[in-house]
Amino acid sequence: MLLNEQLAGRTKPRLAVRLANSAEDIRRAQKLRFDVFAGEMGAELASRELGIDCDEYDELCDHLIVEDHTSGLIVGTYRMLPPAAARRAPCLYSEHEFDLGRLAHLRDSLIEMGRSCVHRDFRSGAVIALLWSGLADYVQQQGGAYLAGCASVSLTDGGHQAVSLYRQLEGKHLAPADWRVFPHLPLPLDRVIDNSAPVPLPPLIKGYLRAGAHVCGEPAWDPDFNCADFFMLLPMNQLNARYNKHFIS
């Protein structure tokens, strides 16, 4: 073995991000999604009997995965629906939850993201950073001008965190009126006690906001996944300057 091969083997990072390139990769990502969504969040999945989370959008989407080379596990995943594939779908996935009529003029340059999750033992931030890095490469390759998708907050506490979070975000991070979306099944904000105390930002929402994303309106209630979904929109030309070098270069 050559010396540089030996050194490369020693310095190979434990975690690496890439696009799924086989049916087996996608199935492993779907298994992680099942473990997180059904196992941890109690989601009612139509594919529960298969032990995976899958739907009709998986075949249209590209799948980003983070692998742990020590265990061989996929420990993080994201799926992306680029504009060309979105034109073959009956609608964007988010349109099952939101009226996106005001964003119609963005469709041809919008990449929809979803099904983001991280293995419970790898939620210190490194995996999310790798997912964002991989996403940056993907956006460049696809030429997307906007990133959009739902960020979920569990309702296992009765909705208190989700309501407090929305009240916390609506003052500073609400999108302009012409980018607003409207939930088909709104989270009943006025029926849940909001203690008005700041709540910790979920890592995914924190990442969106630090990059310069907007919250596009009130969250939707997703009974199947037992969560509140916040629709986020990130215009790439408004990417936060602090993140620009890290995210794009």
JOMOGI-V31899 format. One record per pair of residues at least 24 apart in sequence whose C-alpha atoms are under 10 Angstrom apart, sorted by sequence separation. I is the first residue (numbers start at 1). J is the second residue. D is the distance in Angstrom with one decimal. If there is no record, write none. Layout:
BEGIN
I:J:D  I:J:D
END
This chain:
BEGIN
28:52:8.4  29:53:8.7  30:54:6.3  57:81:8.2  60:84:9.5  61:85:7.2  83:107:6.8  84:108:7.9  86:110:9.2  163:187:8.2  208:232:7.5  209:233:9.6  211:235:9.6  212:236:8.7  27:52:7.5  29:54:9.7  30:55:9.7  60:85:5.8  61:86:8.6  82:107:9.6  83:108:5.5  84:109:9.4  86:111:8.6  162:187:8.8  163:188:8.6  164:189:9.1  205:230:8.6  208:233:8.4  209:234:8.7  211:236:9.1  212:237:9.8  213:238:8.4  27:53:8.8  59:85:9.5  60:86:7.7  82:108:8.9  83:109:6.3  84:110:9.9  85:111:9.7  86:112:8.5  163:189:5.9  208:234:7.4  212:238:6.6  213:239:7.8  27:54:8.6  60:87:10.0  82:109:8.3  83:110:6.1  84:111:9.5  111:138:9.8  162:189:8.8  163:190:8.8  167:194:8.3  205:232:8.3  211:238:8.6  212:239:5.4  213:240:8.7  26:54:9.6  30:58:9.1  57:85:9.5  60:88:8.0  82:110:7.0  83:111:6.1  111:139:7.8  159:187:8.5  163:191:9.6  164:192:9.2  166:194:9.9  168:196:7.9  211:239:5.7  212:240:5.1  57:86:9.3  60:89:7.8  81:110:8.7  82:111:4.7  83:112:8.2  110:139:9.7  159:188:9.0  160:189:9.2  163:192:7.0  164:193:8.5  165:194:9.2  167:196:7.7  168:197:8.7  169:198:10.0  189:218:8.6  210:239:8.9  211:240:5.1  212:241:8.9  81:111:5.7  82:112:6.6  159:189:8.6  162:192:9.5  163:193:8.0  164:194:5.4  167:197:9.8  168:198:6.8  188:218:9.7  189:219:8.9  209:239:9.9  210:240:7.0  211:241:8.3  212:242:9.7  27:58:10.0  80:111:6.6  81:112:5.0  82:113:8.8  111:142:8.5  160:191:10.0  161:192:9.7  163:194:6.3  164:195:7.0  165:196:9.0  167:198:9.2  168:199:8.0  187:218:7.6  188:219:9.2  208:239:10.0  209:240:9.0  210:241:9.9  211:242:8.0  212:243:8.7  26:58:8.4  57:89:7.8  80:112:5.7  81:113:6.4  110:142:9.8  111:143:9.3  112:144:9.9  159:191:9.5  160:192:6.3  161:193:9.7  162:194:9.2  163:195:9.3  164:196:6.1  165:197:9.3  169:201:9.7  186:218:7.0  187:219:5.9  188:220:9.0  210:242:8.5  211:243:5.9  26:59:9.5  30:63:9.9  56:89:9.1  79:112:8.4  80:113:4.6  81:114:8.4  109:142:9.0  110:143:9.3  111:144:6.2  116:149:9.8  159:192:6.6  160:193:6.4  161:194:8.1  163:196:9.2  164:197:7.3  165:198:7.4  166:199:9.9  168:201:9.7  186:219:6.3  187:220:5.3  188:221:8.2  210:243:7.5  211:244:8.0  29:63:8.1  79:113:5.8  80:114:6.6  109:143:7.6  110:144:5.8  111:145:7.9  112:146:8.4  113:147:7.0  114:148:8.6  115:149:9.2  116:150:9.2  158:192:7.7  159:193:8.6  160:194:6.1  161:195:9.3  164:198:7.1  165:199:6.3  180:214:9.6  181:215:9.3  182:216:8.3  183:217:8.2  185:219:8.8  186:220:4.6  187:221:4.8  29:64:8.7  57:92:9.1  78:113:7.0  79:114:5.5  80:115:8.8  109:144:5.1  110:145:6.2  111:146:6.2  112:147:6.0  113:148:6.0  114:149:5.8  115:150:8.6  116:151:8.2  158:193:9.4  159:194:9.1  160:195:8.0  164:199:6.8  165:200:8.1  179:214:9.0  180:215:8.4  181:216:5.7  182:217:6.6  183:218:7.0  184:219:9.8  185:220:5.6  186:221:5.6  187:222:8.5  23:59:9.8  26:62:9.2  29:65:7.0  57:93:7.5  78:114:6.1  79:115:6.1  80:116:9.7  108:144:8.6  109:145:5.3  110:146:4.7  111:147:5.0  112:148:4.9  113:149:4.9  114:150:6.4  115:151:8.9  116:152:9.1  160:196:9.9  161:197:9.8  163:199:9.9  164:200:9.9  165:201:7.5  173:209:7.7  179:215:9.4  180:216:4.8  181:217:5.7  182:218:7.0  183:219:6.6  184:220:7.0  185:221:5.7  186:222:9.0  207:243:9.9  211:247:8.4  26:63:6.9  28:65:9.3  29:66:9.3  56:93:9.8  77:114:9.3  78:115:5.7  79:116:7.0  108:145:9.0  109:146:6.3  110:147:5.8  111:148:6.3  112:149:5.4  113:150:7.5  114:151:7.9  115:152:9.4  161:198:9.3  162:199:9.0  165:202:9.4  179:216:6.3  180:217:5.6  181:218:8.0  182:219:8.3  183:220:5.0  184:221:8.5  185:222:7.7  25:63:8.7  26:64:9.1  29:67:10.0  77:115:7.5  78:116:4.4  79:117:9.9  107:145:9.8  108:146:9.5  109:147:8.8  110:148:7.0  111:149:8.5  112:150:8.9  113:151:9.4  114:152:9.7  161:199:6.7  175:213:8.5  176:214:8.5  178:216:9.5  179:217:8.7  180:218:9.0  181:219:9.4  182:220:8.1  183:221:8.0  184:222:10.0  185:223:9.4  25:64:9.6  26:65:8.6  77:116:5.6  78:117:6.9  106:145:8.5  107:146:8.9  110:149:10.0  160:199:9.6  161:200:8.8  173:212:8.8  174:213:9.2  175:214:5.0  176:215:9.4  177:216:8.5  25:65:8.2  76:116:7.5  77:117:5.7  78:118:9.2  106:146:7.6  161:201:9.6  169:209:9.6  173:213:7.7  174:214:5.7  175:215:5.7  176:216:7.9  177:217:9.1  187:227:9.4  21:62:9.0  32:73:9.1  76:117:5.7  77:118:6.7  173:214:5.4  174:215:4.9  175:216:4.9  176:217:9.5  187:228:6.8  20:62:7.3  21:63:8.5  32:74:7.2  33:75:9.8  75:117:8.3  76:118:4.3  77:119:9.1  172:214:9.1  173:215:5.8  174:216:5.9  175:217:7.2  186:228:8.9  187:229:8.8  19:62:7.1  20:63:5.4  21:64:9.5  31:74:9.1  32:75:7.2  33:76:8.9  75:118:5.6  76:119:6.2  172:215:9.3  173:216:8.5  174:217:6.6  186:229:9.5  19:63:5.7  20:64:6.0  21:65:9.9  29:73:9.4  30:74:9.9  32:76:7.7  33:77:7.9  74:118:8.9  75:119:4.8  76:120:9.6  170:214:9.6  173:217:9.7  174:218:9.2  18:63:8.6  19:64:4.5  20:65:6.3  28:73:8.3  29:74:6.5  32:77:8.0  33:78:9.5  74:119:8.0  75:120:8.4  169:214:9.3  170:215:7.5  18:64:5.9  19:65:6.0  20:66:9.4  28:74:6.7  29:75:8.3  73:119:9.3  75:121:8.3  76:122:8.3  169:215:7.5  170:216:9.2  183:229:9.1  17:64:7.2  18:65:5.7  19:66:8.7  28:75:9.6  29:76:7.7  30:77:8.8  75:122:6.8  76:123:9.3  170:217:7.9  183:230:9.4  17:65:5.7  18:66:6.6  26:74:10.0  29:77:6.2  75:123:9.3  153:201:9.7  169:217:9.9  170:218:8.5  183:231:9.2  16:65:8.3  17:66:4.3  18:67:8.3  25:74:8.5  28:77:9.7  29:78:8.6  153:202:7.6  166:215:8.9  182:231:9.3  16:66:5.5  17:67:6.4  29:79:9.5  63:113:9.8  77:127:9.0  78:128:9.9  152:202:8.7  181:231:7.6  15:66:6.6  16:67:5.5  17:68:9.3  26:77:9.5  61:112:9.3  62:113:9.7  63:114:9.8  65:116:9.9  76:127:6.3  77:128:9.1  151:202:8.9  153:204:9.8  166:217:9.0  167:218:9.5  180:231:9.2  181:232:9.7  15:67:5.6  16:68:6.9  61:113:9.2  63:115:9.6  64:116:9.3  65:117:10.0  66:118:8.9  75:127:7.5  76:128:7.6  98:150:10.0  151:203:9.8  152:204:8.6  153:205:9.3  166:218:7.2  14:67:8.1  15:68:4.8  16:69:7.7  26:79:9.8  61:114:9.7  63:116:10.0  65:118:9.8  78:131:7.3  97:150:9.5  151:204:6.7  152:205:8.5  166:219:7.6  180:233:9.7  14:68:5.7  15:69:6.2  68:122:9.6  76:130:8.9  77:131:7.3  78:132:9.5  94:148:9.1  150:204:9.8  151:205:6.3  179:233:8.4  13:68:8.8  14:69:5.2  15:70:8.4  76:131:7.4  80:135:8.7  94:149:6.8  150:205:9.3  163:218:9.5  13:69:7.9  14:70:6.2  78:134:9.7  79:135:9.6  82:138:9.6  93:149:8.7  94:150:7.1  163:219:8.7  12:69:8.9  13:70:9.5  14:71:9.2  15:72:9.8  17:74:9.6  20:77:9.5  58:115:9.9  78:135:8.6  82:139:9.0  92:149:9.6  93:150:9.5  151:208:9.0  162:219:8.3  175:232:8.8  14:72:9.8  15:73:9.9  16:74:9.7  17:75:10.0  19:77:9.4  80:138:8.9  84:142:9.6  174:232:9.5  175:233:8.1  15:74:9.4  16:75:10.0  17:76:8.7  18:77:9.7  19:78:9.5  20:79:9.7  68:127:9.6  80:139:9.7  83:142:8.7  173:232:9.9  175:234:9.9  15:75:8.8  17:77:9.1  19:79:9.4  67:127:9.1  82:142:7.2  83:143:9.8  148:208:9.8  15:76:9.9  54:115:10.0  66:127:6.8  82:143:9.5  83:144:8.3  147:208:9.7  53:115:9.4  65:127:9.6  66:128:9.1  82:144:7.9  159:221:9.7  66:130:7.2  151:215:9.7  166:230:8.5  65:130:9.2  66:131:7.0  82:147:9.6  148:213:8.8  150:215:9.6  162:227:8.5  163:228:8.9  64:130:9.9  65:131:7.4  81:147:10.0  147:213:8.7  148:214:9.5  153:219:9.5  155:221:9.0  162:228:6.5  64:131:7.2  80:147:9.4  81:148:9.9  146:213:9.8  152:219:9.0  155:222:9.4  159:226:9.6  161:228:9.7  162:229:8.9  64:132:9.8  66:134:9.0  80:148:9.7  81:149:9.9  148:216:9.8  151:219:9.4  152:220:9.4  153:221:9.9  154:222:9.8  155:223:9.2  158:226:9.7  159:227:8.2  162:230:9.2  65:134:8.6  80:149:9.3  150:219:9.1  152:221:9.7  158:227:9.8  159:228:7.9  64:134:7.1  150:220:9.4  152:222:9.1  155:225:9.0  156:226:7.2  64:135:7.6  154:225:8.3  155:226:5.7  156:227:7.8  132:204:9.8  153:225:9.8  154:226:6.3  155:227:4.9  106:179:9.8  152:225:9.0  153:226:8.7  154:227:4.3  155:228:6.7  64:138:9.0  152:226:9.4  153:227:5.3  154:228:6.4  102:177:8.9  103:178:7.8  104:179:9.7  128:203:7.8  129:204:9.9  132:207:8.4  152:227:6.0  153:228:5.1  154:229:8.9  62:138:9.4  102:178:6.1  103:179:6.1  128:204:7.5  132:208:9.6  151:227:9.6  152:228:5.5  153:229:6.4  101:178:9.8  102:179:5.9  103:180:8.0  151:228:8.2  152:229:4.5  153:230:8.0  37:115:9.2  101:179:9.1  102:180:6.6  103:181:8.0  125:203:7.6  129:207:8.6  150:228:9.2  151:229:5.5  152:230:6.3  100:179:8.6  101:180:8.9  102:181:6.9  124:203:9.2  125:204:9.6  128:207:8.3  150:229:5.6  151:230:5.2  152:231:8.9  36:116:9.9  37:117:8.3  40:120:9.0  100:180:7.8  101:181:7.4  102:182:9.5  123:203:8.6  149:229:9.2  150:230:5.3  151:231:6.5  36:117:6.9  99:180:9.1  100:181:5.3  101:182:8.9  149:230:8.2  150:231:4.5  151:232:7.1  33:115:7.3  35:117:9.7  36:118:7.7  99:181:5.7  100:182:7.1  125:207:9.9  149:231:5.6  150:232:6.0  33:116:8.0  34:117:9.8  35:118:9.9  36:119:7.1  98:181:6.2  99:182:5.1  100:183:9.0  148:231:7.2  149:232:5.5  150:233:9.0  33:117:6.4  35:119:8.3  36:120:7.7  97:181:9.8  98:182:5.3  99:183:6.3  148:232:5.5  149:233:6.9  30:115:9.3  32:117:7.7  33:118:8.3  35:120:9.3  97:182:8.4  98:183:4.3  99:184:6.8  147:232:8.1  148:233:4.5  149:234:9.2  29:115:9.8  32:118:7.8  33:119:8.8  95:181:9.7  97:183:5.7  98:184:5.4  147:233:5.8  148:234:6.2  32:119:7.0  95:182:9.8  96:183:9.1  97:184:5.5  98:185:8.1  117:204:9.1  146:233:7.0  147:234:5.1  148:235:8.7  29:117:9.3  32:120:9.9  95:183:8.9  96:184:7.9  97:185:7.0  98:186:9.1  116:204:8.4  146:234:5.6  147:235:6.6  94:183:9.7  95:184:8.9  96:185:9.9  97:186:8.9  145:234:8.6  146:235:4.6  147:236:7.4  145:235:6.2  146:236:5.6  144:235:9.2  145:236:5.4  146:237:8.4  144:236:7.9  145:237:7.2  146:238:9.7  145:238:9.9  139:236:9.2  136:244:10.0  140:248:7.9  139:248:9.0  140:249:9.9  17:127:8.6  136:246:9.1  137:247:8.5  15:126:8.5  16:127:8.7  136:247:5.7  137:248:7.4  15:127:7.7  17:129:9.8  18:130:9.2  41:153:9.8  42:154:9.7  135:247:8.6  136:248:5.8  137:249:8.7  17:130:6.1  18:131:8.8  41:154:7.0  133:246:7.9  134:247:9.2  135:248:9.6  136:249:8.4  16:130:7.3  17:131:6.7  40:154:9.9  41:155:8.7  42:156:9.0  132:246:9.6  133:247:6.2  15:130:8.3  16:131:9.3  17:132:9.5  18:133:9.8  19:134:8.0  41:156:7.8  132:247:7.2  133:248:8.1  17:133:8.1  18:134:6.6  19:135:9.5  100:216:9.8  132:248:10.0  133:249:9.2  17:134:6.2  18:135:9.4  129:246:10.0  16:134:9.4  17:135:9.5  129:247:9.5  18:137:9.8  19:138:8.8  98:217:9.8  113:232:9.7  18:138:9.7  98:218:9.9  112:232:10.0  98:219:9.1  112:233:9.3  97:219:9.4  98:220:7.3  111:233:9.9  97:220:6.4  110:233:9.4  111:234:10.0  97:221:8.1  110:234:9.6  97:222:7.7  110:235:9.1  96:222:9.9  103:233:9.9  98:229:9.7  100:231:9.9  97:229:8.5  98:230:10.0  98:231:8.3  97:231:9.4  94:229:9.5  94:231:8.1  46:224:9.4  43:222:9.4  44:223:8.4  45:224:7.1  43:223:8.1  44:224:5.0  45:225:7.8  43:224:5.4  44:225:6.2  42:224:8.5  43:225:4.0  44:226:8.3  41:224:10.0  42:225:6.8  43:226:6.0  41:225:6.9  42:226:7.0  43:227:8.6  41:226:6.9  42:227:9.7  38:224:9.7  41:227:8.2  37:224:9.9  38:225:7.9  37:225:6.9  38:226:9.8  37:226:9.2  37:227:10.0
END
